[in-house]
Amino acid sequence: MTPAGVAVDGLWEAYRRRGRSGGRRRGDVTWALRDVSLAVPPATMLGVIGANGSGKTTLLQVLAGVLTPTRGTVSVPGRVSSLVDLSAGFHRDLTGHENLVIGGALLGVPRAELRRRYDEIVAFSGLAADALDAPLSSYSAGMGLRLGFSLVVHTDPEVLLVDEVLAVGDEAFQRQCVAEVERLQQGGCSVVLVSHDLALVRRHCDRVALLDRGELAAVGSPDEVVDRHLAAAVDRPEEPSAADRRLFEASDRARASRRRRGV
């Protein structure tokens, strides 16, 4: 593993809004991240907190390679596993066994390694043999979560990206998830955890980064940064995201109709 771990230097990430026809508007740019610089050494867990729309998930998407930086550089060494959407790469019509094989291939796990660790993955998931022979469409949400989590954490990642999934599932499963993430961290894995569970962040993170409207507002000890976030939330109510505003704002056509009717 590269000693430097994850390194983000001067990261800017922009989105272009789409018009009604689906095309991107020229010059209409929204900056999701603005000049963000971070470092996550091996065997370290960095918590990322902030209000909705502050850029947390966008940061994870850049680290995962889903998005290309608009400006700046990002270095993420070794095998990267993401606990962002555990159903990604899974097909509802395929069995649990088939999804493990395909999901492992998508994560870059050699087939020989997957065969060697298959029993370990299944044992960790806690799913019965007959469940693995059934299609994923017959699974409950918790069963699918167990299968996806078990596969991802058994790929021996050098960088693990986690977005809120530790808050899903029953209490026993949450403890199992946290313990496994800590095991990976102690083995030298760099962990980036995005969560609104501030108690979880305080307990398990080595350092915490606070994002505010795409900018890095603070980086430091968990207690210091979480307390700053809570104080800011009291002083300034959280603004609705653009998506939330669009739900309640009338469209241009609706406003024009109201004007014609004199409403």
C-alpha positions in Angstrom: 0.0 0.0 0.0 1.2 3.5 -0.8 2.2 5.2 2.5 0.5 8.4 1.6 -3.0 6.9 1.5 -5.8 9.0 0.0 -4.8 12.5 -1.0 -7.2 15.2 -2.3 -5.6 18.5 -3.4 -7.6 21.6 -4.5 -10.6 19.6 -5.7 -13.4 21.4 -7.5 -16.4 19.6 -8.9 -19.0 21.2 -11.1 -22.4 20.2 -12.4 -24.2 21.7 -15.4 -27.9 22.0 -15.0 -30.1 20.3 -17.6 -32.7 22.2 -19.6 -36.2 20.9 -20.3 -35.0 19.0 -23.4 -32.4 17.2 -21.3 -29.4 19.0 -22.7 -26.9 20.7 -20.4 -27.1 24.5 -20.3 -24.0 26.4 -21.3 -22.6 28.6 -18.6 -25.1 27.3 -16.0 -22.7 25.7 -13.5 -23.2 24.6 -9.9 -20.1 24.0 -7.9 -20.7 21.0 -5.6 -17.2 21.1 -4.2 -14.9 24.1 -4.0 -11.1 23.9 -3.4 -11.3 20.8 -1.0 -7.9 19.4 0.2 -7.8 16.3 2.5 -5.5 13.5 3.4 -6.5 10.1 4.8 -3.4 8.0 5.8 -3.6 4.2 6.0 -5.2 2.8 9.1 -7.1 6.0 9.6 -10.9 6.7 9.5 -12.0 10.2 8.3 -15.5 11.2 9.1 -17.2 13.6 6.7 -20.2 15.6 8.0 -22.3 18.5 6.9 -25.9 19.5 6.0 -27.8 18.0 3.1 -26.4 19.4 -0.2 -23.0 20.2 1.3 -21.1 17.9 -1.2 -20.5 14.8 1.0 -21.7 12.2 -1.5 -20.1 14.0 -4.4 -16.8 13.8 -2.6 -17.2 10.0 -2.2 -18.2 9.7 -5.9 -15.0 11.4 -6.9 -12.9 9.2 -4.6 -14.6 6.1 -6.1 -13.8 7.2 -9.6 -17.5 7.7 -10.6 -16.9 11.4 -11.2 -13.8 13.0 -12.7 -12.5 16.1 -10.9 -13.3 19.4 -12.7 -10.1 20.9 -11.2 -7.5 19.6 -8.8 -6.0 16.1 -8.2 -7.2 13.0 -6.3 -4.9 10.1 -5.5 -6.6 6.9 -4.3 -4.1 4.0 -4.2 -4.9 0.3 -4.4 -8.2 -1.5 -4.5 -11.2 0.7 -3.6 -14.5 -0.6 -2.3 -17.6 1.5 -1.8 -20.4 1.0 0.7 -22.5 3.6 -1.0 -25.2 1.6 -2.8 -25.0 -2.1 -1.8 -27.4 -3.1 -4.5 -25.2 -1.7 -7.3 -24.1 -4.5 -9.6 -26.8 -6.9 -8.3 -29.6 -8.2 -10.4 -33.0 -8.9 -8.9 -33.7 -11.9 -11.2 -30.4 -13.7 -10.3 -29.8 -15.8 -7.3 -27.8 -14.7 -4.3 -25.0 -17.1 -5.4 -25.0 -15.7 -9.0 -25.0 -12.1 -7.7 -22.0 -12.8 -5.5 -20.0 -14.1 -8.5 -21.0 -11.2 -10.7 -20.6 -8.6 -7.9 -17.1 -9.9 -7.1 -16.1 -9.6 -10.7 -17.3 -6.0 -10.9 -15.3 -5.2 -7.8 -12.2 -6.6 -9.4 -11.9 -9.8 -7.3 -10.3 -12.7 -9.2 -12.5 -15.7 -9.5 -10.0 -17.9 -7.7 -10.0 -15.5 -4.7 -13.8 -15.4 -4.7 -14.0 -19.2 -4.6 -11.5 -19.3 -1.8 -13.4 -16.8 0.3 -16.9 -17.8 -0.7 -17.8 -19.7 2.5 -16.4 -16.9 4.6 -18.5 -14.3 2.8 -21.7 -16.4 3.2 -21.0 -17.1 6.8 -20.6 -13.4 7.6 -23.9 -12.6 5.8 -25.8 -15.1 7.9 -28.0 -16.1 5.0 -29.1 -19.7 4.7 -28.1 -21.9 1.8 -31.7 -22.0 0.4 -31.7 -18.2 0.4 -28.6 -18.1 -1.8 -30.4 -20.3 -4.3 -33.4 -18.0 -4.5 -33.6 -14.9 -6.7 -32.7 -11.5 -5.2 -36.3 -10.3 -5.8 -37.4 -12.6 -3.0 -35.0 -11.1 -0.5 -36.0 -8.6 2.2 -34.1 -5.3 2.2 -32.1 -6.5 5.2 -31.1 -9.7 3.4 -29.9 -7.8 0.4 -28.0 -5.4 2.6 -26.2 -8.3 4.4 -25.2 -9.9 1.1 -23.8 -6.7 -0.4 -22.0 -5.7 2.8 -20.4 -9.1 3.2 -19.1 -9.2 -0.3 -17.7 -5.6 -0.2 -15.8 -6.0 3.1 -14.3 -9.3 2.1 -12.5 -7.9 -1.0 -9.6 -6.7 1.2 -9.8 -3.1 0.1 -7.0 -0.6 0.7 -9.5 2.2 0.6 -13.1 1.9 1.9 -15.8 4.5 1.2 -18.9 4.4 3.4 -22.0 6.5 2.9 -24.7 6.1 5.6 -25.2 2.3 5.1 -24.0 1.6 8.7 -27.2 3.2 9.9 -29.3 0.6 8.0 -30.4 -2.7 9.4 -31.1 -3.9 13.0 -28.9 -3.0 15.9 -27.0 -6.3 15.9 -26.2 -5.9 12.2 -25.0 -2.3 12.8 -22.6 -3.6 15.4 -21.3 -6.3 13.1 -20.8 -3.7 10.3 -18.9 -1.3 12.5 -16.7 -4.1 13.9 -15.8 -5.3 10.4 -15.0 -1.7 9.2 -12.7 -1.3 12.3 -11.0 -4.6 11.5 -10.2 -3.4 8.0 -8.9 -0.1 9.4 -6.6 -1.8 11.8 -5.3 -3.8 8.9 -4.1 -0.6 7.2 -7.2 0.3 5.2 -8.0 4.1 4.7 -11.7 4.6 5.6 -13.8 7.6 4.6 -17.2 7.6 6.4 -20.0 10.0 5.5 -22.7 10.0 8.1 -25.4 12.1 9.8 -25.0 9.8 12.9 -22.8 12.2 14.9 -22.5 9.8 17.8 -21.1 7.2 15.5 -18.6 9.7 14.1 -17.5 10.8 17.5 -16.9 7.2 18.6 -15.1 5.7 15.6 -13.4 8.4 13.6 -9.8 9.6 14.0 -10.5 12.9 12.3 -13.5 14.7 11.0 -14.0 17.0 8.0 -16.9 19.5 7.9 -18.3 20.5 4.5 -20.5 23.6 4.1 -22.0 24.4 0.7 -19.1 22.5 -1.0 -16.3 24.2 0.9 -14.1 22.6 3.6 -15.2 24.5 6.7 -13.1 22.6 9.3 -10.9 19.5 9.8 -9.9 18.3 13.2 -10.7 16.1 16.1 -14.2 14.5 16.2 -15.4 16.4 19.2 -14.1 19.7 18.0 -15.6 19.5 14.5 -18.9 17.9 15.5 -19.5 20.6 18.2 -18.8 23.3 15.6 -21.3 21.6 13.2 -24.0 21.5 15.9 -23.4 25.1 16.9 -23.7 26.2 13.2 -26.9 24.2 12.8 -28.5 26.1 15.7 -27.4 29.5 14.4 -28.5 28.8 10.8 -31.4 26.6 9.9 -30.6 24.0 7.2 -31.6 25.2 3.8 -33.6 22.9 1.5 -31.7 21.3 -1.3 -32.4 22.3 -4.9 -34.3 19.0 -5.4 -36.5 19.8 -2.4 -37.2 23.3 -3.7 -38.2 22.0 -7.1 -40.8 19.7 -5.5 -42.7 22.7 -4.1 -42.0 25.4 -6.7 -44.4 25.7 -9.5 -43.2 25.1 -13.0 -43.0 27.8 -15.7 -46.1 26.3 -17.3 -48.1 26.3 -14.0 -47.2 29.9 -13.3 -48.2 31.0 -16.8 -51.5 29.1 -16.3 -52.1 30.9 -13.0 -51.5 34.3 -14.6 -54.0 33.6 -17.4 -56.6 32.6 -14.8 -55.8 35.6 -12.6 -54.9 33.3 -9.6 
